[in-house]
Every structure is written in C-alpha cells, then in structure tokens.
Amino acid sequence: MPLFAAMPNHDPAHSPNLYTHTRTLIGLSAAALVAQLPDRVACVDRGCRLLAANSGFLALRDTTAAVIIGQPIMVIGLAPSLTTLIYRHLSRCLDQGCDMVADWSDTRTAGELRDYEVQLRPYRDAPDGVQGLVIIIRDVTALRESERRRRQLEVVYTATAEGVLITDPDGRVIAVNSAFTHITGYAESEILGQNPSLLNAHWHSRGFFISLWRRLLRNGSWQGEIWNRRKNGEIYRQRLTIRRVLDHRGRPSHFVGLFAERTAAAITDAPSLAEQLIHYDALTKLPNRLLFESRLDHALELARRKETPLALFILDLDHFSHINTSLGYQIGDDLLRTVGLKLRETIRPADTLARLRADQFALLFEEIEDLDETTSIANRLQTLMSAPIWIRGHQLHVSLSMGIAVSTGQREDRRSLMTSAETALRQVKRQGRNGFQRLTSAPHQAAHQQQQYCERLRAALNRSELQLRYRPCMNMSAESLDSVTVALYWESPELGVLTHERIIALADDSGLLPELGDWVLAQACRQLQTWFENGLAIKRLVVEISEAQFTHRDLVRTVAHHIAEYPAVATQLDLEFSEQLLVKYRTQIADVFQGLNELGLGICLGEVGIGWTAPALLQRLPIRTLKIHSSFIAALPNAHHELAVVEALIAMAQSLGLEICADGVRTKEQQYQLLSIGCLKALGELFGEAASADQCESWINPAGIRPMPIVPIEH
C-alpha cells in the first residue's frame, strides 16, 4: 500500500468536486515528500471528508485507505479527544484561511502517554480559494520530555554547592543531587518516590507547614530556616529555599528545594535540645508517643513485680476537626496547648500525660487503688472540660471521649493494654461521644470474645442472615427520590437486631470488613441487575467502601468482576469513599478512582469536612458527588461555625462542578436552611428509615424514579 493513499474506486459522477480534488492531490509532486514524513498527515475537503492519508495517519485507526477514504473525519473512529479538537477549529481555519496549532495527548495508539502537536493548515486551489485542510499530527513526546529534563538539570547544576530535591506536583521526590545525599545520609534510591516528610524532625507545628505551603503557592517560592532529621537520627538546622517550576502551559510541574546546613555541628552536640526534639511534642511540650510508650513499658514491669493495678486513659477531643476547619489551624493549635495545660493541672506528679497524635492525649496512672478510682478520675476530667475555653476571642466548648484500660498486674503488655483502651474509645464514639468506657477483661478473655463475634458474623454471612436496606437520598427541591444508599441489617438470634453502624463496628473489630464489604458489593450489584431485568430503573445506588476493603483488596479488579457478572449495573452504581481515606491514601487512591471511572462507575466522597481536602486535588480526581459529614448538619440551624463550613463546602462543590449532598438531615428547619444556601440533595431520618428491596421498589416505576412522599416544602 502506498504511504500516501487516496480514495480508491471512486465514481466521479457522484461527487465531481471530491473526485477532482482527489485526482489533484494524487498528482501533486509534493506527494512523494509527504510520503517520507514521519508525521501523521491527512487531507480533508470543506465537507470534512477524508481525501488522503499517509500510513502514519492510518495507524491512528489501525485501518486501510480503502475503509476510511471518502468518509467524514468525525466518524472514522479517531480518538474522541482528537476528533473534538479538530472539529473545534475546523470552521475558523476554513472560513478565515488561517493555520492552527494545538497540543494533544493520547494513550490509545502507543499504549503509553504520548504528546502530539496537531496542525491544521488550509490548502488553496486558485481562483476558488481554500478547498480543504491538511492535518499534520507530530509526535513531540521526546521534545517535551527533553524540555522537562533540561529544566530540571538547569536547576540541579546551578546549585551544586547546596542540597537539591525535586518533587512532582503531588509531592513525590523525583530527583536529588549528590549534596543532598551527603547532607541527609539518604541514597538517591532510598528517597526517590518518597515524600519529603521523611526528613521531618517533628519540631514544627502543623500551622507552620500550612503557612509555608500557602506562601509557596501564592508567591511561587518560600525561604526560611527549618529543622530536619538525617537518616542516622541526627537533627540539624538548615536554610531552605523552595521554588515552584511551571511547565510550558504555565501550570506547576515541579517543586525544587535547595538547602544548606545552618551550622556545621549536628544537634546531637546539644543534648538538652536533642532530648526535647526526640521525646517531646513540639506543640504542647508534653511527652510524645515514643516517650510515653517507654514509660508505659516501665510502669507495667513495676506493676507485675508489685502486683498493683494501673490505668491507661486515651482521650480524644470531640469534633476538634470542626474547629480547625471553621476557625483555622492557629486556633486549633492554641486549643491543644490549653487543653494540655488544663489536663496537667489535674494529675499527680508521678502520673504521665502525653500527646499521642493530633487531638489525642494519653494519661497513665500508676498504683491506683481500685476501679472506682478510674471512674472518679474520668468524672473529674469531664468536669474540668465542661467550662468554656476562650481562645483569641472565641468561646469554645470542648468535650472528651475517653477509653480506659486497666492492668491488674498480670501479663498484659503495652500493645494489648493500648488496644483495649482504643477499643473502649471507639465504643464511646459509637455511643455519641462525650463520655468514657472502661475495659478490664484480661487479654485472653477479650481475644475469646472477639473470636466469638467473628464466628457469629461469619456464620451470618454463610447463612444469609444479613440483609441489605436502602436509605433514600432526596432531591429536596423537586421533592423526589434522587438515589439510594446501601445499609446493612442483621437480626441475630444471639445478639438481636443490629443496625448498619453496629454491624460495621463488629466487622471492624473482628477483621471481617474486607470480606463483608465484598459481600455487600456483590449483593448490591445483584439487586440492581434484578431491578433492571424487571423494568425498574433507579438513578443511582451508592455503596460505601471501607478502608479495610480498600487496603486488603484489588478493588478495581473486584468491581470489574461484579460488573462482568451483572453488566447492567455500571452506570447506576456509585462507590462512596470517606474523605479521610482520600487524605490518607492520596497517591494510591487516584489510580483506583481512575480505574473505577473507566469502568463507568461514579465516585462519591463521603464525610466531607473532616479531612478538608484541597480543591486542587478534588479537581484532578473523577469525583461526582461530595457528601457533607452528618456532624455538621446535626448542629444546624443555629450553629454559626458549622453553618460557615457547610456554606464553604457548597460553594467549593459548585465551583468545581460537583454535586453536593447533606447527610443526617433530621428536621424541617435543617431542610429549609440547606435549600436556602444551595444544597438540593440530602438523606437522613427526616426522609424515612432504611427500607427493604421490596419497599424500595414502591418508590420506583418502570419509567424511572418517581416522586415519593417527603416532608413538603412550605412556599
């Protein structure tokens, strides 16, 4: 086949102009030159029909000239993004006789991302003027990559006296120089792909880094002093400059850090400061987790020898994230310092108070008299926190959730004791927070109970005792059903009726969440397929995905398997991930979201407002819906701080073109307020309890979603 192929066996009587142009093109002496070009070249007439194409262009479609010559270019099966690009500029090039050059990226042809430059150039046949367009598609992948590498190398080699670290826009290290290796002790192979936080000495507050990034993104650079840690544990002070690098389109492509040691001596030469950095929390100056665990080990050893009990308290500040998001991290940091001071005032000199992480503290009480003493301590702590706290003119009301574990001087170790306290803390949170729970079971008793729960839940799965229920999500403006969210229901012979939240908590404690999550997903797909086969169309079914399910399963492959078994469900199925899951697994989850999106599924981000994800990240991900955390909705309509957060989330969703939904609506007042600020969709007790599949079918008719009775809006 000739490299530059024209339309074969065309009858000129049917299209004389097309035939004439084709014959003219074939006769052009330039045809031989075009045939030798490495570019992909084609010609179209004013009617957008393909007149000629070289072999490179035909390879885009993996076809022959006989198949596509004479066809409109819009229907020959090119990549949709390329077809759209050509169509967008076609008229202007033909009417005005002007050239057009644009960028295009494609993965379909080469199996990897390739960059192309697309040119549209009019060709003329005097005296008739512009007769059509020559389309030239040039592979510029190597050129673009060369430009990127050149920009990186320019920065590296102009700063060889300083340590240099380069990251991609997502914060992954992609290049370092030899000075970096010399200063930090990390080899290039150890740091590539990692986050620079690997070097963090944990001396600076979270507010410090937020301020750093805000200034960097606003001004394009940041400069200052920072404490970091070498691979061998030495802590040192450095002078750091971070600069933002833009690509050829003006978008951030890299961040470059240049640094040098402030002094030649490492901080290990100053024992008091090193001790403070390693063993104490920088914000509150309290012992950190490392020092606390060391003291707990020592206390347990003493308790075993003396056969005396000790008590471990793990405390969380309730709804602390709301304060951070509504008032800012500086207020949050000041609150943590204040709470640390108040707690320290209530304990004995021999007791230990530590900050474990974020808003979580720990208290260790040695040689307690009896269990009643732990109750007395818990009540005293609750009374202490009942008084309002004033921070920078803001009156804050803070409550504590406390998990308590008691060692009776037997063979408990640190891990089992902390696990018991954390389990008790989770129970308090499930019961509504602002309280305390105590576990005194010996480790073998707790393990035996966990094993019983695990066996009961596994047996319930095998005996099909678990059922799916469906929570209605309403379009409050149209007063109709928008979608349904899957919930679990279990009527256990031994445990009674268990709600969705209790089942999830039990599965979490028993380690069955991955298996349970897969079962729920399969049942939901089966039910969707059943509704479809019965002529019942539901707009959207939402299934929540747990962290355990995400981390223990190849989620995309699992979902693809279910879709292959139930092919009608893909466009009607949404998977919901918590915002905290997105924040925690930011790098991995992007690939998962993309894979699910390619399968045709929608992505819902739930519990929004707790993690406060950056809009720039949301914009890059194929997310359809944001679901506001129920704790914000519960505080409406009178809580001004929570209302400000909800309004900000709605505005962010609207600016990003995302749907927004409120979770946990209980009253008409909340419904009216949400509607007034632009939130049209919601679910909660106001709209009814979770229903069975049969009950759900009464909301649907063969034509699709129909209105269902909800609390009417008073106009």
Secondary structure, 3 states (H helix, E strand, C coil): CCCEEECCCCCCCCCHHHHHHHHHHHHCCHHHHHHHCCCEEEEEECCCEEEEEEHHHHHHHCCCHHHHCCCEHHHCCCCHHHHHHHHHHHHHHHHHCCCEEEEEEECCCCCCCEEEEEEEEEEECCCCCEEEEEEEEEECHHHHHHHHHHHHHHHHHCCCCCEEEEECCCCCEEEECHHHHHHHCCCHHHHCCCCHHHHECCCCCHHHHHHHHHHHHHHCEEEEEEEEECCCCCEEEEEEEEEEEECCCCCEEEEEEEEEECCCCCHHHCHHHHHHHHHECCCCCCECHHHHHHHHHHHHHHHHHHCCCEEEEEEEECCHHHHHHHHCHHHHHHHHHHHHHHHHHCCCCCCEEEEEECCEEEEEECCCCCHHHHHHHHHHHHHHHHCCEEECCEEECCCEEEEEEEECCCCCCHHHHHHHHHHHHHHHHHCCCCEEEEECCCHHHHHHHHHHHHHHHHHHHHCCCEEEEEEEEEECCCCEEEEEEEEEEEEECCCEEECHHHHHHHHHHHCCHHHHHHHHHHHHHHHHHHHHHCCCCCCCEEEECCHHHHHHCCHHHHHHHHHHHCCCCHHHEEEEEEHHHHHHCHHHHHHHHHHHHHCCCEEEEEEECCCCCCHHHHHHCCCCEEEECHHHHHCCCCCHHHHHHHHHHHHHHHHHCCEEEEECCCCHHHHHHHHHCCCCEEECHHHCCCECHHHHHCCEECCEECCCCCCCCCC
